[in-house]
Amino acid sequence: MTRRGLLVGGLGAGIAALSGCSAPPTRADGGVPVSQPPQSLAAPTGVPNEPVTTERVHSPARGTSVELITMRPAGVAGRMQICLALHGKGAGARMFLDLGVPDMLNNLVAQGVPPFAVVAVDGGDNYWVARNADDPQKMLTVDVPTWMANRGFETLPFAALGISMGGYGALNYARNPGLSAVAAVSAALFNSWPDARGRNAFADQAQWEATEPLRHTDDIRTVPLGVWCGTSDSFVAQARQLVTKARPRISAIGAGGHDAAYWRKVLPEVLRFVGETLP
């Protein structure tokens, strides 16, 4: 089978809520200034040159319109490979603008890392797993390649990174073959069904068992993996379990919490890890 065929048959998750830990702080309105085009479901064609583009597109897999944000190094045009960026619970695609990813990409290119684009899209709050007719994993494997082809990027992502709930989603996405890198940052993982059930995200215990990354590490051992987590993070014990079970290429358990300050600190290293795995 082709990688596209395998992806289509693959598995069908922020700053604001900190992935369901303590009560969420108010989300800042700041971030990289971007133009706001009118809502449109049309698919533009051609190779984009803008460093940051934001638009609303309809996701058949999720049954709703979502915000799609592409971030590429300034001054680098042409067809480019993409890394998916999966946001945390209570946030959306703009989480990565708020964290400063566009400037980080510019700095990496200036340091000699091969250029690539980061693509973020709204995935809801259900840990990037299907709930009723809302299937964000299917959006990643079916909708995203179509959107990228229509926008002049390489069709299939070469890498994925996720923060908090997005780490859960990225590790599930890593079970699709053909990725060059996956990065899990402060991944929200669970040791038991009672812990997972309290997130009100999973349809039932069977769905959690089928998608919990700690229960399926054998499926991702062949993918170059990076794991980052703060020692003050409530998920640090699970991060250490992931390191033991999945044997990542990079594991960085250091000072920090489950918050934007930590994520801003480690994201340059995360993006460098991703860029250096470009095929």
N, C-alpha and C positions, 0 to 999 in steps of 0.2 A: 504494500500500500504506500501511497505517497504520504508525505508529512501532512499535507492538507487534509487528506482523507482521515488520517489518524486524529488530527486536531478536531475535525468536525464530529468525530465519534468520541471525543474526549469527555472529561467530566463536566456535567451540567449543574474587611473583610475587609483618627484624626486628631486632628488638633482639638476639635470641639469637645469630643466625648472621651478621649483617651481610652478608647476601646472598652468602655463599660467598667472602668475602675471606680474611683471615687467620683463624687458629683462633678460634672464637667464645668470648667471655667468658661467664661464668655469668650467666644471666638473673635479674634481680632479681624478687623475689616481691611487691614493693610495687605500689601503684596505687590507684585510686579505690575505696573500699569499695562493694561492690555485693551485693545479696541473691543467694543461690544457690538457685533453685527446683529441685525434683527433676527429673531427666531426663524429658522428655516430648516426644513427637512430635506432640502435638495443636497445632492452630493457634488461639490465642486470638482473640477478636473484640472490637471496640470500639476507642475511641480511648485510647491509653495516656497517662497523665499523669506517670509516674515519669521523672525525668531520665535514669536509666540502667537498662536492663533487660538481663539476660543469660538465655539459655535454650539448650537443645539442641533442634535440629530435624533432621528427616531430609531430606537432599538427594537426590532421585532422580537428578539430574544427576551427582552425585559418588558415589552408591551407598553413602553412609555418613551418620552423624549428624555435625553440625557445630555449633559454638558460634556463635550469632547475638547480637550486641550492638547495641542501639540507644542512642544518646546524643543527648539534646535539651536545649536550655537550660532550666534550672530555672524553674518558674513559668510556662512557656509551654505551654498545652494546645491541643488541637484537632488537626485534620488538618494535616500538615506535609510539606513537600518534603524529599527526602533526598539526601545525598551519599554514595556508596559510598566506603569506605576499605579499601584493599587492603594487607595486611601483607607483610613481607619473609620471606625464606627462614629456616626454623627457628623462626619465631614463629607467632602466630595472631591471632585477632581481638582478644585482650586487649592486644596491643601498643599499641593506641590508648588504652586505659585507663592503661597504664603511662606513656605519654607525656603524659597530662594533658589529653586532648581535652575532657572535660566542662567543666572549669574554663575552658578557652579559649573554648568556645561561650558560657558565661555572660558572660565579659568582652566578647565581641563584641557581644552584644545590649545590654549596658550602654553600649557605645560607639555604638549606633545602627545596627548592621548588621542587616538583616532576619534573623529567626530561621529556622533550618533544622536538620534532624537529620543526624547522621552514623551510618551503619550499617556495621558491620564483621562479617565472617563468615570462618570458617576456609576457606582455599583450598588447603591442602597445600603442597608444596615444589617443584612442577614448573612454576614461573614462570607460573602461571595459564593453562596450556595443557593440552589433553586428553592423557591417558596411559591407554591401554587403556579401561576403562569409567569412568574418573574424569575428568570434564569440568568444571572450575571456571568456565570462561567461560560454558558453558551454564547453570550454577547462577546466574550473575549475570543472564543475560538471560531465563531461564525461571522458576527457583525464586524468586528474590528478589522479583519483582513480585507473585507469589502471597502470599508471606509478608507483604509490606508491606500489601497490600490487606486481609489478615486481621487486621492490627494497627492499622488506622486511619490509616496514612500514605498519602501519594500513591503511586500504584502504580509509576511509572517514575522512576528516579533522574534528577535534573536535572544531576548532576555526579559526577565520580569523582576521587579522589586516591589515589596509591600511593607507597609508600616502598620503595626498593631493588628487590627482586624485584617488589614491588607496583607500582612505576613501570612496569615492563615490562608487567604485566597491565593497568594503567589506560590505557596508551597503545594497547594492543590493543582494549580496551573502547571507546575513543574512536572507533574505526572504525565503530561503530554510529551511525546518524544521530540527531540531535535533542538532543544534550547542550549545555548552556549553558557548561560549563567542565570542563577536565581539568587536574590538577596532578600533575607528575612530580617527586618529591623523591629525590635521590640514585639516580636510576633505574639499575638494573643492565642495561646494554645491551652488545652485543658486535659487534665489527667483523669477526669471522671465525668459521667453523664450529669450528676447533680450540679457540678460546676458549670458545664456547658449549658444546661437547661436554664440556668439563671440569666443567661444572656437574651432569652426570648427570641432566638434567631433560627433555631433548627426546628424542622417539622416534627421530628421525633428522635428517639435514641438511635434508631437504625441509620438515619441520615447523618447524625453526628459521627457515629462509628465509621461510616463509609468515607467521611471527609476529614476527620481529625488527622492532621499531619503526623503527630507522634505515633499514630497507629499504622502508618504507611511509609515509614522511612526507607524501606527497601526499594520503593518505587522511585525514589529520587537520588539514590546513591551514585548513579552514573552522571548526574548533572553537576557541574561545578557550582558549589553552594557557598554563600557567605552568610554568616549569622552574627548579628550585632544586638546587644542588649545591655542596659544599665544595671549596675549592681543594686540600685535602689528600686528597680522595677518589680512590680508584683508578679511579673511573668518570668523572672530570672531563673527560677528553678526549672521551668519548662524549657527555657533556652539552653540550659546546661544539658538537659536530657536530649534535646535535639542535636547538640554537638556530639554527644556520646554515641547516639544511634546513627546519625546520618554522615558523620565524619566529613564535615565541610572543608573546603579548601582554605577558607578564612573563618576564624571565630574570634570575635572581639567582645569580651565581657568586661566592661570597664565602668568607671564612675559615671553616674547619671541616673535619671529617672525615666518615667514613662511620660515624656513631655516634649514640647517643641524645642526647648533648649538643647536637649540631648540629640534630637533628630537633626537639627541644624549642624551640630558638631560632627556627627558621623556621616552625614550624607555625602560630603565630598569624597570620603574614602569609599563609600558604597558605590558611587558613580564611577570612580576610578576602577574599582574591581570589575564592574560591568563592562566599561569601555575596553579594558585590557583583554577581554575574552572575545572581542569582535572576531567573527570567523574570517 
